[in-house]
Amino acid sequence: MQAAPRRALFGWVMFDWACQPFFTLVTTFVFAPYFATVLAPNPAEGQALWGYATAAAGLVLALLSPVLGSIADAVGPKKPWIAAASGLLLVACFALWWAAPGWAGAIPLALAAFAVATVAAEVAAAFYNALMPILVPPERLGRLSGTGWATGYAGGLVSIVVVLGFLAADPDTGRTYFGLDPLFGLDPAAREGDRITGPFSALWLVVFALPLFAFTPDAPRTGRPLRGAACEGLTRLAGTVREARRDGRTLRFLVANMIYQDGLVAVFAFGGIFGAGTFGWGPAQLGLFGILLTVTGTLGAFLGGRLDDRLGPRRVILGSLGLLALVCVGLISLGREHVLFAIPTAPARPGHLYDSAPEKMFVGLGLLIGLVAGPLQAASRSLLARIVPPGEAGRYFGLLALSGRLTSFMAPLCVALATSLTGTLGAGPAVLIGFFGLGAALVWGVSDAARARNGA
């Protein structure tokens, strides 16, 4: 198989760039901390509510992704499904603008819009991923997947610099991180710089998703009508599930992916909230933290794709999961005035950025998350793309989405419940150690079987 033309690969890679601001700005670094520290009664309750919304989105995705992927395989083309999901994402992101402080409906609106946007973004990603096997031969899947993740992180980096430098101002000073008045007359007191992240992410998607639709080839149409394709697609999905159950190694990978992806969803959902709630960080500190993390994320995803092709996805996944478990241990050990559980530290000095030892350690742990998260996700989709027939990629990626989302409500729900019961933000990372550890134990023996099926 020959690789698709460069402009086709460019179009595919740019969709990662187009979608990433939603995850960087809304899910993690700007809107989520705004929700927890401004809209919610207190940070702990905000983390719990955000966790319940993330869990609800995961439950819906668990039901939708494999069914839609199987139907899309039976029909053929994937890009119409990507366009439909992207349209829903646009509407939900724009709705976040109206979640203003002091309005009684702000909390339910923010949670509902966030949940709908998350579902739409992940459904679009499932169909987008299913295009991989028709673009490059198996030996180049790791590089393509890693380049996509790296490009996405770079898009997140650029977007957060724009928001931090020109749109989101400190409510106390009225100035952005670059010392400027916010563009478009955005009101810092009304937290319009935080709320604009929704519409900003939507407009970014509109502009940068265009190369995918213009340059990247789609799967050929099968000629089947949608109703017949739906029945056939669901039948094939049931067959795929039965096949996975018979192949213990495939089932083992899907279960492992289900568990560790749960933990990864929770890490990104609560990372910004943890920094805001534990250290009282505002938009400037959180924004710079996001910039630093996305820099390491870009580097990690880029290098991880090449390690994937050289070492195989199993080693990349296991190494990433081990480091994420260590990160969680480090997070548990932090407090506003202590590190490593009991070592006291001097308090932060007012006006100094990341001044205290706990803050410095938290930043370091965040950089490590960025370094390994991209390789973990890229290696997961690369592994599946290596072992499935290209013409059936949609239903298999739907099944991968199912395994990644079937219990994706579980980790956020466990974090939310642990936070509610203990009243402390540190309960969240403690829960996630188990998710990463169990995922690593299950994936330990999977990769060789998968590569053997490709004749490797």
matplotlib code that plots the C-alpha trace (Angstrom):
import matplotlib.pyplot as plt

x = [0.0, 1.3, 0.9, -1.7, -0.4, 1.2, -1.7, -4.0, -1.9, -1.7, -5.5, -5.8, -3.2, -4.7, -8.0, -6.1, -4.9, -8.5, -10.1, -7.4, -8.4, -11.6, -9.6, -6.9, -9.0, -12.4, -11.7, -8.5, -6.9, -9.3, -13.0, -12.9, -11.0, -13.3, -16.2, -14.7, -13.5, -16.1, -19.4, -19.3, -19.8, -16.2, -13.4, -14.1, -17.8, -16.8, -14.5, -17.3, -19.8, -17.3, -16.7, -20.3, -20.7, -17.6, -19.1, -22.4, -20.6, -18.6, -21.8, -23.4, -20.2, -20.1, -23.5, -23.0, -19.5, -19.4, -22.9, -22.2, -18.8, -20.3, -23.0, -20.4, -18.4, -21.4, -22.1, -18.5, -17.6, -16.5, -16.3, -20.1, -20.2, -17.2, -19.0, -22.2, -20.4, -18.3, -21.5, -22.9, -19.6, -19.8, -23.3, -22.3, -19.1, -20.9, -23.4, -20.6, -20.4, -23.7, -22.5, -21.9, -21.2, -24.2, -26.7, -28.8, -28.7, -24.9, -24.0, -26.5, -25.8, -22.1, -22.3, -24.8, -22.9, -19.6, -21.0, -22.6, -19.4, -17.3, -19.6, -19.5, -15.7, -15.1, -17.5, -15.8, -12.5, -13.6, -14.5, -11.4, -9.2, -10.9, -9.4, -5.9, -5.6, -6.5, -3.9, -0.6, 0.8, 0.9, 4.6, 3.9, 0.9, 2.8, 4.5, 1.2, -0.6, 2.2, 2.5, -1.3, -1.1, 2.0, 0.2, -2.8, -0.7, 0.9, -2.6, -3.5, -0.3, -1.0, -4.6, -3.7, -1.1, -3.7, -6.3, -3.8, -2.1, -5.0, -8.4, -8.3, -7.5, -6.8, -9.9, -7.7, -5.6, -7.8, -4.8, -3.9, -0.7, 1.0, -0.1, -2.7, -6.4, -8.4, -9.5, -13.1, -13.7, -14.0, -14.9, -12.5, -15.0, -17.6, -14.9, -15.6, -12.1, -12.7, -16.1, -14.9, -12.9, -16.1, -16.8, -13.1, -12.7, -15.7, -14.3, -10.9, -12.5, -14.4, -11.2, -8.7, -10.9, -11.3, -8.1, -9.5, -12.6, -10.7, -7.7, -8.1, -9.7, -12.7, -13.5, -15.5, -19.2, -20.7, -23.9, -26.0, -29.0, -28.6, -31.4, -30.0, -26.5, -27.6, -29.0, -25.9, -23.6, -25.2, -25.0, -21.3, -20.7, -22.2, -19.9, -16.9, -17.8, -18.1, -14.8, -13.1, -14.6, -13.2, -9.7, -8.6, -5.7, -7.8, -10.3, -7.4, -6.3, -9.8, -10.3, -6.9, -7.6, -11.0, -9.3, -6.3, -8.2, -10.7, -7.8, -6.4, -9.8, -9.8, -6.3, -7.1, -10.5, -9.2, -5.6, -6.5, -9.0, -6.4, -4.0, -6.7, -8.1, -4.9, -2.7, -5.4, -4.0, -5.8, -5.9, -2.3, -0.8, -3.1, -2.5, 1.2, 1.0, -1.0, 1.6, 4.4, 2.4, 1.4, 5.1, 6.1, 3.0, 4.0, 7.5, 6.2, 3.7, 6.2, 8.9, 6.4, 5.2, 8.8, 9.3, 6.1, 7.4, 10.8, 9.9, 6.2, 3.2, 3.3, 6.5, 5.3, 2.0, 3.6, 6.2, 3.6, 1.3, 4.1, 5.0, 1.4, 1.1, 4.2, 2.7, -0.4, 1.7, 3.5, 0.2, -1.1, 2.0, 1.4, -0.2, -0.2, 2.7, 4.2, 5.7, 6.2, 3.4, 5.1, 8.0, 7.1, 7.9, 7.8, 4.5, 4.4, 5.2, 2.5, 3.2, 5.8, 5.0, 5.2, 7.2, 6.7, 8.2, 4.8, 3.9, 7.3, 6.7, 3.2, 4.5, 7.1, 4.5, 2.3, 5.1, 5.6, 1.9, 2.2, 5.3, 3.6, -0.1, 0.4, 2.5, 0.0, -3.0, -1.1, 0.3, -3.2, -4.8, -1.7, -1.9, -5.5, -4.9, -2.1, -4.3, -7.7, -8.7, -8.7, -12.3, -13.5, -11.6, -14.7, -16.4, -13.1, -12.4, -15.9, -15.2, -12.0, -14.0, -16.4, -13.6, -12.2, -15.7, -17.7, -16.7, -15.2, -17.7, -16.1, -12.8, -14.4, -17.3, -14.8, -12.9, -16.1, -17.3, -13.9, -13.8, -17.3, -16.7, -13.3, -13.7, -10.1, -8.8, -6.0, -8.5, -8.7, -5.1, -5.2, -8.1, -6.3, -3.3, -5.4, -6.7, -3.2, -1.7, -4.5, -4.3, -0.6, -1.0, -3.6, -1.7, 1.5, 1.1, -1.0, 1.3, 3.1, -0.1, -1.4, 1.8, 1.8, -1.6, 0.0, 2.7, 5.3]
y = [0.0, 3.5, 6.4, 9.0, 12.3, 14.8, 17.2, 14.4, 13.6, 17.3, 17.6, 14.6, 15.9, 19.4, 18.0, 17.2, 20.9, 22.0, 20.0, 20.5, 23.9, 22.5, 20.0, 22.5, 25.5, 24.2, 20.7, 21.5, 24.8, 27.7, 27.0, 24.0, 25.9, 28.9, 26.6, 25.1, 28.3, 30.9, 29.2, 26.3, 27.0, 25.8, 24.0, 20.6, 20.7, 22.1, 19.1, 16.7, 18.4, 18.4, 14.8, 13.9, 15.7, 13.9, 10.6, 11.3, 12.2, 8.9, 6.9, 8.4, 7.7, 4.2, 3.6, 5.7, 5.2, 1.6, 1.7, 4.8, 3.5, 0.2, 2.0, 4.3, 1.3, -0.2, 3.1, 3.8, 7.5, 8.9, 12.6, 13.3, 11.8, 14.0, 17.0, 16.3, 15.7, 18.9, 20.9, 19.7, 20.6, 24.1, 24.7, 23.3, 25.4, 28.6, 27.9, 28.1, 31.8, 32.3, 30.5, 33.8, 34.4, 35.3, 33.7, 30.9, 28.8, 29.0, 25.8, 23.5, 25.2, 24.9, 21.2, 20.3, 22.2, 20.6, 17.1, 17.5, 19.0, 16.2, 13.6, 15.4, 15.8, 12.1, 10.9, 13.0, 11.6, 8.0, 8.6, 10.7, 7.9, 5.3, 7.1, 6.1, 2.7, 4.1, 6.9, 5.1, 1.5, -0.3, 0.4, 4.2, 4.2, 5.0, 8.0, 9.3, 8.9, 10.5, 13.4, 14.0, 14.1, 16.4, 18.8, 18.8, 19.7, 22.5, 23.8, 23.7, 25.6, 28.4, 28.7, 29.1, 31.7, 33.6, 33.4, 34.1, 37.0, 38.7, 37.6, 36.4, 39.1, 38.9, 40.2, 42.1, 44.0, 44.0, 43.1, 40.0, 38.1, 40.3, 43.4, 44.3, 45.3, 42.2, 42.3, 43.1, 44.8, 41.6, 42.3, 40.7, 41.1, 39.1, 36.5, 37.0, 36.0, 32.6, 32.2, 33.2, 29.9, 28.1, 30.3, 30.6, 26.8, 26.6, 29.2, 27.6, 24.3, 25.8, 27.3, 24.5, 21.5, 22.7, 20.9, 17.6, 18.0, 19.6, 17.4, 14.1, 11.2, 9.4, 5.8, 4.8, 4.7, 1.2, 2.0, 0.7, 2.8, 4.1, 1.9, -1.3, -0.2, 0.5, -3.0, -4.5, -2.3, -3.3, -7.0, -6.6, -4.9, -7.8, -10.1, -7.9, -8.1, -11.9, -12.1, -10.0, -12.2, -15.3, -13.8, -13.5, -11.2, -8.8, -8.7, -8.1, -5.1, -3.6, -4.0, -2.5, 0.4, 0.9, 1.2, 3.4, 5.7, 6.2, 7.4, 9.7, 11.4, 12.1, 13.5, 16.1, 16.8, 17.7, 18.9, 22.5, 22.3, 20.7, 23.6, 26.3, 24.7, 23.7, 26.7, 29.4, 29.8, 32.3, 32.5, 33.7, 30.8, 28.2, 29.5, 29.5, 26.0, 25.0, 26.4, 24.5, 21.3, 21.5, 22.1, 18.9, 17.2, 18.2, 16.9, 13.7, 12.9, 13.6, 11.4, 8.8, 8.1, 7.3, 5.2, 3.3, 2.4, 1.4, -0.3, -1.3, 0.2, -2.2, -0.7, 2.9, 2.2, 0.5, 3.2, 5.9, 4.2, 3.7, 7.3, 8.4, 6.3, 8.0, 11.4, 10.6, 9.6, 12.9, 14.8, 13.1, 14.2, 17.9, 20.5, 24.3, 24.3, 20.8, 18.3, 14.5, 14.2, 15.7, 18.0, 21.6, 24.3, 28.1, 29.7, 31.3, 35.0, 37.3, 38.4, 35.6, 33.0, 29.4, 30.6, 27.8, 24.3, 22.6, 24.8, 24.0, 20.3, 20.4, 22.2, 19.5, 16.7, 18.5, 18.6, 14.8, 14.3, 16.2, 14.2, 10.8, 11.4, 12.0, 8.8, 6.8, 7.8, 7.7, 4.2, 3.0, 4.0, 2.9, -0.6, -1.0, 0.4, -2.2, -5.2, -4.4, -4.7, -1.1, -1.6, -2.4, 0.3, 2.2, -0.6, -1.5, 2.1, 2.3, -0.8, 0.9, 4.0, 1.6, 0.1, 3.6, 5.0, 2.0, 2.9, 6.3, 7.6, 5.4, 7.2, 10.7, 9.3, 7.7, 11.0, 12.9, 10.5, 10.4, 14.2, 14.5, 12.0, 13.4, 17.0, 17.1, 17.5, 15.0, 12.1, 12.3, 11.3, 8.5, 6.9, 7.1, 5.1, 2.0, 2.7, 3.1, 0.2, -2.3, -1.0, -1.7, -5.2, -6.1, -4.7, -6.4, -9.4, -7.9, -6.3, -9.4, -11.1, -8.0, -7.6, -11.3, -10.9, -8.5, -10.9, -8.9]
z = [0.0, -0.9, 1.5, 0.5, -0.9, 1.5, 1.3, 2.3, 5.3, 6.1, 6.1, 8.4, 10.9, 11.0, 12.4, 15.6, 15.6, 15.0, 17.9, 20.6, 21.9, 23.3, 25.4, 26.3, 27.1, 28.1, 29.6, 31.4, 31.8, 31.6, 31.7, 34.1, 36.8, 36.2, 36.8, 40.0, 41.6, 40.4, 39.5, 42.0, 45.7, 46.5, 44.5, 46.0, 45.1, 41.7, 41.1, 42.1, 39.7, 36.9, 37.5, 37.3, 34.0, 32.6, 33.8, 32.1, 28.8, 29.1, 29.6, 26.4, 24.4, 25.6, 24.0, 20.8, 19.5, 18.5, 17.0, 14.9, 13.8, 12.7, 10.7, 9.1, 8.0, 6.3, 4.5, 3.7, 4.0, 7.4, 6.8, 6.8, 10.3, 11.3, 10.0, 11.9, 15.2, 14.7, 14.1, 17.5, 19.1, 17.7, 19.2, 22.6, 22.8, 21.9, 24.8, 27.3, 26.8, 28.7, 31.9, 33.6, 37.3, 39.4, 37.0, 38.6, 35.5, 34.9, 36.6, 34.8, 31.5, 31.9, 32.8, 30.1, 27.3, 28.5, 28.4, 25.0, 23.6, 25.0, 23.4, 20.0, 20.1, 20.9, 18.3, 15.7, 16.8, 16.4, 12.7, 12.2, 13.6, 11.3, 8.3, 9.3, 7.6, 4.2, 4.4, 5.2, 5.3, 8.7, 9.2, 9.2, 11.4, 14.6, 12.9, 11.5, 14.8, 16.8, 14.4, 14.7, 18.5, 18.4, 16.0, 18.3, 21.3, 19.2, 18.4, 22.1, 22.8, 20.3, 21.4, 25.1, 24.3, 22.4, 25.2, 27.9, 26.1, 24.5, 25.9, 29.5, 32.0, 35.7, 37.5, 40.0, 37.5, 34.4, 32.3, 30.3, 30.9, 28.3, 30.2, 27.7, 27.9, 26.7, 23.1, 22.1, 25.4, 27.4, 31.0, 33.5, 36.4, 34.5, 33.7, 30.0, 29.2, 30.7, 29.1, 25.6, 25.5, 24.3, 21.2, 20.6, 20.4, 18.1, 15.6, 15.7, 14.7, 11.8, 10.3, 10.8, 10.1, 6.5, 5.2, 6.3, 4.2, 1.3, 0.9, 2.8, 0.9, 2.4, 2.5, -0.7, -0.6, -0.5, -2.2, 0.6, 1.8, 5.3, 6.8, 5.4, 6.3, 9.9, 10.2, 8.6, 10.7, 14.0, 12.9, 12.1, 15.4, 17.3, 15.3, 16.2, 19.9, 19.7, 17.9, 20.5, 23.2, 21.5, 21.1, 24.7, 23.8, 21.9, 24.7, 27.2, 25.2, 25.0, 28.7, 29.5, 27.2, 28.9, 32.3, 31.6, 29.3, 32.2, 34.3, 31.6, 31.1, 34.8, 34.9, 32.2, 33.6, 37.1, 36.5, 36.3, 39.1, 41.4, 40.7, 41.2, 44.4, 46.1, 45.3, 44.5, 41.0, 38.7, 34.9, 34.6, 36.6, 35.0, 31.5, 31.8, 33.3, 30.3, 27.9, 29.6, 29.6, 26.0, 25.0, 26.6, 25.2, 21.7, 22.2, 23.8, 21.1, 18.3, 19.8, 21.0, 17.5, 16.4, 19.5, 18.6, 15.2, 16.6, 19.8, 19.3, 21.0, 24.0, 25.5, 24.9, 26.6, 29.6, 30.1, 29.9, 32.4, 34.9, 34.8, 35.2, 38.3, 39.8, 38.9, 40.9, 44.0, 43.7, 43.5, 46.6, 48.5, 47.8, 50.0, 49.9, 52.4, 52.3, 49.8, 50.0, 52.5, 55.5, 54.6, 55.5, 53.0, 53.1, 51.9, 48.5, 48.4, 47.0, 43.4, 42.7, 40.0, 41.1, 44.1, 46.7, 46.5, 46.2, 43.3, 41.6, 42.2, 40.8, 37.6, 37.2, 37.6, 35.1, 32.5, 33.0, 32.3, 29.1, 28.1, 28.4, 27.6, 23.9, 23.4, 25.4, 23.3, 20.0, 20.7, 21.6, 18.3, 16.4, 17.9, 16.9, 13.4, 12.9, 13.5, 11.8, 8.2, 6.7, 5.4, 8.8, 10.8, 11.7, 13.7, 15.3, 16.3, 17.5, 19.6, 20.8, 21.6, 23.4, 25.4, 26.1, 27.1, 28.4, 31.9, 31.2, 33.7, 36.3, 37.0, 37.1, 39.2, 41.6, 41.8, 42.4, 45.1, 46.8, 46.7, 48.1, 50.9, 52.0, 51.1, 49.8, 46.3, 47.0, 46.9, 43.1, 42.3, 44.9, 43.0, 39.6, 40.7, 40.6, 37.1, 35.7, 37.6, 36.5, 32.9, 32.8, 34.3, 31.6, 28.6, 29.6, 27.2, 24.4, 21.9, 20.6, 19.7, 17.9, 15.8, 15.0, 13.3, 10.9, 10.2, 12.1]

ax = plt.figure().add_subplot(projection="3d")
ax.plot(x, y, z, "-o")
ax.set_aspect("equal")
plt.show()
